[in-house]
Amino acid sequence: FNGVVNEIEPLLMIPMIQGTLSRSLVNEDLTFFPKDTSLTEGYAFSQSILPYIDNSDNAAAETIKSNMDLQFVVEPVPDGAPAVFSAMATALGKMPNVNCRDVGKTVDGLDACTGGANASSAYQTQPLVLSILITVFTFCTMFVFS
């Protein structure tokens, strides 16, 4: 059973990483004290992955936390989405079970492997759909074989 958990855990991280990165792109354009739900979504996604990020790179975790936390006294993502992408790329490079290529990239080239340089585009959803399908398939397989 532990082997199955060890295989599934990195796959479950992918949508949380994607959610954090995509919301950093959306939220960096929000103004002071927004009422947009993407702010809380970004917070939820980032909080779900931060313990793993902190395990591999504390400085990266701090950068992601400071940019994705619910803050009502400053504009969201104060350092910009590229800072979040860069911190995530640094941490993922130290996480042997998570392949940054599975996370994907924006259509303008901002990605979880390099951090990129341009954060003005929508996040590609193909890797997200793939990771969700893999996760659902894995859970279904667990229940069939248990």
C-alpha positions, 0 to 999 in steps of 0.5 A: 500500500505504501508503494501505491501512495508513493506513486500517487502523491507526486501525481496529486501535487501536479494539479496543486502546483498548476493551480498555484501557478495559474492563479499567480498569473491571474492574481498579479493583475488584481488591485488592492483588496480584490473581491475576486475568487481567484485570490482565495483559490490561489491561496488554497492551491498554494497552501496545499503544496507549500509543505512539500515546497518547504521540504525541498527549498525553504526560500522558495516556499517563503517566496511563494507564501508571501506572494500567494497568501491572503493579504488585504493590505497589499496588492496580490502577488506583489513580486509578480507571477515570474517570482512565483514561477521561478521559486517553483522551478527552484523547488521542483528541481530539488523534488526528485519525484515531481517532473516539472515537465508534467506541470506544463507552461504558459503559451508565452513560455513561462514554465515550472522548469525554468521559471520563464520571463513573461507572465502575460498569458493564460496557463495551458490546461493540457497537462492539468487535464492529463494529471487529473485523468492520471489521478482519477485512473489511479484512484479507480485502480486502487479501489478495484484491486483492494 
